[in-house]
């Protein structure tokens, strides 16, 4: 049964309904995310609800508006026609009962209309694959208004099966239809323009809240009170320095200055131990003429102490760090810096040498 071939499809036209639908769709797409973002920034619950409800309401209106068209299409019986298999390729479903096969067919409408090419994917039972071959004639069915929605009739009626057995269908030139014809550029342009205008409109409408244009000028913060002076207590055997609550011995130069204050005027005696906490420094001096293993407090690697304390505090095995203590001594012959950090999981230790280099770590227990 020879058939005629059809040429290129006529160019799509912009109807007012298409443009209006594109305008409304772009407006919803632009306004909804903009409302959600602006509502979150300015903490506006009504704006957040609007951003969520707008696409839902538009979807409901779109569904209801399309109900008559869907009812008309459902009332029209699908058309049955013959088609010739131009090509076929399995694209998925290996090892299962059904295989997804991509068909390229030339469909010859039964109403003497022009033949056309169409491409689609349909699941075929593995046992039925031998019934389909290139150049074979099959029976297809499609909605009259959507000729690209073609499906192969796997079990046609005896009449159509007999017609397919003795028919010959000429190939039609491509390209093959795969879906609904794409919308024309004017509709896409209108949608994009509406999207940008809607998003910009939401931002401009709430620009005062976004950028605090009407917010009164904040008064300058009151001047901070001067730092509390440290408390120094020194005896012939020891000395302590206590800082105020707004200072720390981890601040740059704070510990070195405090040690210099305690060691000044001590007849160059060395120290047996130096113990440092966040705001408390204690030094025990070596007795005069003693052979105890003392050291010069001025020779300590003060610049390394903040980094060592931070490294010890960042140990994950102590949990949340709460207190720390740095101890310097020379009981074993060489200068040793030990830092203990107590946290929610216990106390861990970090040991360094006289140059501030880490030599040992002891995890919390």
C-alpha positions in Angstrom: 0.0 0.0 0.0 2.0 3.0 -1.2 1.6 6.2 0.8 2.5 9.8 0.2 5.2 11.5 2.2 4.8 14.7 4.0 7.1 17.7 3.9 8.2 19.9 6.7 5.6 20.8 9.3 4.2 24.3 9.0 5.8 26.9 11.3 4.1 27.2 14.6 2.3 30.4 15.3 2.0 32.6 18.4 -1.6 32.7 19.6 -2.7 35.2 22.3 -3.4 32.2 24.6 0.1 30.9 24.2 1.6 34.4 24.9 -0.7 34.8 28.0 0.2 31.4 29.3 3.9 32.2 28.9 3.6 35.5 30.6 1.7 34.0 33.6 4.1 31.0 33.8 7.2 33.3 33.8 5.7 35.5 36.4 5.0 32.6 38.8 8.5 31.2 38.3 10.1 34.5 39.0 7.9 35.7 41.9 7.8 32.5 43.9 11.5 32.0 44.6 12.0 35.8 45.0 9.2 35.8 47.7 10.8 32.9 49.5 14.3 34.5 49.5 13.1 37.9 50.5 10.7 36.5 53.1 13.5 34.5 54.7 15.8 37.6 54.8 13.3 39.9 56.3 11.6 37.1 58.4 8.2 37.7 56.9 5.9 34.7 57.4 3.1 36.0 55.0 5.7 36.5 52.3 7.0 32.9 52.8 3.5 31.5 52.7 2.9 33.5 49.5 6.0 32.1 47.9 4.9 28.5 48.7 1.2 29.0 47.8 1.7 30.8 44.5 3.0 27.8 42.5 0.5 25.5 44.1 -2.4 27.8 43.2 -1.0 28.3 39.6 -0.7 24.5 39.2 -4.3 24.0 40.3 -5.6 26.7 38.0 -3.6 25.2 35.1 -5.0 21.8 35.8 -8.6 23.0 36.0 -8.2 25.1 32.8 -6.9 22.1 30.9 -9.7 19.8 32.1 -12.0 20.6 29.1 -9.3 20.0 26.6 -8.3 16.7 28.2 -12.0 15.7 28.2 -12.3 16.4 24.5 -9.2 14.4 23.7 -10.4 11.5 25.8 -13.7 11.5 24.0 -12.0 11.1 20.6 -11.2 7.5 19.8 -7.5 6.9 18.9 -6.7 6.2 15.3 -5.3 3.0 14.0 -2.8 2.9 11.1 -0.1 0.9 9.5 3.6 1.8 9.9 6.9 0.4 8.6 9.8 -0.1 11.0 12.7 2.1 9.8 15.0 1.1 12.7 14.9 -0.3 16.1 17.4 -0.5 19.0 17.2 -2.0 22.5 18.0 0.8 25.0 17.4 -0.9 28.3 15.9 -3.7 30.3 18.4 -6.5 29.6 17.9 -9.5 31.7 14.2 -8.8 32.4 11.0 -10.0 30.8 10.4 -6.7 28.9 13.0 -4.8 26.9 12.9 -1.0 26.2 13.1 -0.7 22.4 13.5 2.6 20.6 11.6 2.5 17.3 11.8 4.8 14.3 8.7 4.3 12.2 7.0 5.7 9.1 3.3 6.0 9.9 0.7 5.9 7.1 -2.6 7.3 8.4 -5.6 5.4 7.3 -7.4 8.5 6.2 -5.2 9.1 3.2 -3.3 11.8 5.1 0.5 12.3 4.5 2.9 9.8 6.0 5.3 11.0 8.7 8.2 9.7 10.7 8.1 9.3 14.4 10.5 8.0 17.1 9.5 6.7 20.5 10.5 4.1 23.1 8.2 1.2 24.0 8.6 -1.9 26.2 8.5 -5.2 24.2 8.4 -8.7 25.6 11.6 -10.6 24.9 9.6 -13.4 23.3 7.9 -11.0 20.9 11.1 -9.3 19.7 11.3 -11.6 16.7 8.0 -10.2 15.4 9.7 -6.8 14.8 12.3 -6.2 12.2 13.5 -3.4 10.0 11.2 -3.0 7.0 8.4 -4.9 8.7 4.9 -3.5 8.8 3.2 -3.1 12.2 -0.1 -1.8 13.4 0.0 1.4 15.5 -2.4 3.6 17.4 -2.2 7.3 18.2 -4.4 10.2 19.3 -5.6 12.3 16.4 -4.5 15.6 18.0 -1.1 14.2 19.1 0.3 12.1 16.2 3.7 11.8 17.9 2.2 9.7 20.8 2.4 6.5 18.7 2.2 3.1 20.3 2.6 -0.3 18.6 -0.5 -2.5 18.9 1.0 -5.8 20.1 -2.2 -7.8 19.5 -4.1 -6.2 16.7 -7.6 -7.4 15.5 -7.7 -10.1 12.8 -8.7 -7.5 10.3 -5.7 -5.2 10.9 -3.4 -8.2 11.3 -4.4 -9.3 7.8 -3.9 -5.8 6.4 -0.4 -5.6 7.9 0.5 -9.0 6.5 -0.1 -7.9 2.8 0.7 -4.1 3.0 3.6 -2.2 1.8 4.4 1.2 3.3 6.9 3.6 1.7 9.4 5.4 3.9 8.8 9.1 4.6 11.7 11.5 5.0 12.8 12.8 8.4 13.2 14.4 10.7 11.2 12.0 13.1 8.8 13.5 15.5 9.7 12.7 19.1 7.5 15.0 21.2 5.2 18.0 20.9 6.6 20.6 18.5 8.7 23.1 20.4 7.3 26.4 21.3 8.3 29.3 19.2 10.9 31.8 20.4 8.4 34.6 21.1 6.7 32.6 23.9 10.0 31.8 25.5 11.0 35.4 25.3 7.8 36.5 27.0 8.2 33.9 29.7 11.8 35.0 30.4 10.8 38.7 30.5 8.0 38.0 32.9 10.3 35.9 35.1 12.8 38.8 35.4 10.1 41.5 36.0 8.3 39.4 38.6 11.5 38.7 40.6 12.6 42.4 40.3 9.2 43.5 41.4 9.3 41.5 44.6 12.7 42.8 45.5 11.8 46.4 44.8 8.6 46.1 46.7 10.4 45.1 49.9 13.6 47.0 49.3 13.1 49.2 52.4 13.0 46.1 54.6 15.9 44.4 52.8 18.3 47.3 53.0 17.0 48.9 56.2 16.5 52.3 54.5 14.0 53.5 57.1 15.9 52.1 60.1 17.0 54.7 62.6 20.7 55.3 63.0 22.1 53.2 65.8 23.9 55.2 68.6 27.6 54.7 68.8 28.7 52.1 71.4 29.8 53.5 74.7 33.5 53.8 75.2 35.0 50.7 76.8 36.3 50.9 80.3 40.1 50.8 80.7 41.7 47.5 81.3 42.0 46.4 84.9 45.7 46.5 86.0 47.2 43.1 87.0 47.7 42.1 90.6 51.3 41.2 91.5 52.4 39.4 94.6 56.1 38.7 95.1 58.0 37.1 98.0 61.6 35.8 98.3 60.6 32.3 97.2 57.8 32.9 94.6 55.7 35.4 92.7 52.3 35.5 91.1 50.5 37.8 88.7 46.8 37.8 88.3 45.1 39.5 85.3 41.8 41.1 85.1 38.8 39.4 83.3 39.4 41.3 80.1 43.0 40.1 79.6 44.7 36.7 79.0 48.3 35.5 79.1 47.8 34.2 75.6 47.6 37.8 74.4 50.7 39.0 72.6 53.5 40.1 74.9 51.3 39.7 78.1 53.2 36.7 79.5 56.7 38.0 78.7 55.9 41.3 80.4 54.5 39.6 83.5 57.5 37.3 83.9 59.9 40.3 83.5 58.0 42.0 86.3 58.4 39.1 88.7 62.1 38.4 87.8 63.2 42.0 88.0 65.3 42.7 91.1 65.7 39.0 92.1 69.5 39.0 92.0 69.5 37.0 88.7 68.1 33.9 90.5 66.7 31.3 88.1 63.3 29.7 88.4 62.4 26.2 89.4 58.9 26.2 87.8 56.7 28.5 85.8 53.0 27.7 85.8 50.7 29.7 83.6 46.9 29.6 83.3 44.6 31.9 81.4 44.9 34.8 83.9 47.2 33.4 86.5 51.1 33.2 86.4 53.1 31.6 89.2 56.9 31.4 89.4 58.9 29.5 92.1 62.4 30.8 92.4 65.5 28.7 93.1 66.9 29.3 96.6 70.1 31.3 96.7 73.2 29.1 96.4 71.1 26.1 95.6 72.2 23.5 93.1 68.6 22.8 92.0 68.0 22.5 88.2 66.9 26.1 87.6 66.5 28.0 84.3 66.4 31.5 83.1 62.7 32.6 82.7 63.7 35.1 80.0 64.9 32.3 77.7 61.5 30.7 77.3 59.9 30.5 73.8 57.1 32.9 74.6 56.1 33.3 71.0 55.3 29.6 70.7 53.1 29.3 73.8 49.8 30.5 72.3 50.1 28.1 69.3 51.0 25.2 71.7 48.0 25.9 73.9 45.7 26.1 70.8 47.1 22.8 69.5 46.5 21.1 72.8 42.9 22.6 73.1 42.1 21.4 69.6 42.7 17.7 70.5 39.4 15.9 69.8 39.8 13.3 72.6 39.2 15.9 75.4 35.8 16.8 74.1 34.9 20.4 74.8 37.9 22.1 76.4 37.3 23.9 79.7 40.6 24.8 81.4 44.3 24.7 80.5 47.6 24.9 82.3 51.2 25.4 81.0 54.1 24.2 83.2 57.8 24.9 82.5 60.4 23.0 84.6 63.9 21.4 84.3 63.7 18.5 86.7 65.0 16.0 84.1 68.0 18.1 83.1 66.5 19.6 79.9 63.8 22.3 79.7 60.3 20.8 79.4 57.1 22.6 78.5 54.0 20.6 79.4 50.4 21.8 78.6 47.4 20.0 80.1 43.9 20.6 78.8 40.9 19.4 80.7 37.6 18.9 78.8 34.4 17.0 79.0 36.1 13.7 78.3 39.2 14.0 80.5 42.6 15.6 80.5 45.2 15.3 77.7 48.8 16.5 77.7 51.2 18.0 75.2 54.9 18.1 75.8 57.4 20.4 74.0 61.1 21.1 74.3 62.9 24.3 75.1 62.4 25.6 71.6 58.7 25.1 71.7 58.7 22.0 69.4 56.2 19.3 70.2 57.9 16.0 71.3 55.1 14.0 72.9 51.3 13.8 73.2 49.3 12.0 75.8 45.6 11.5 74.9 42.8 11.9 77.5 41.9 8.9 79.6 
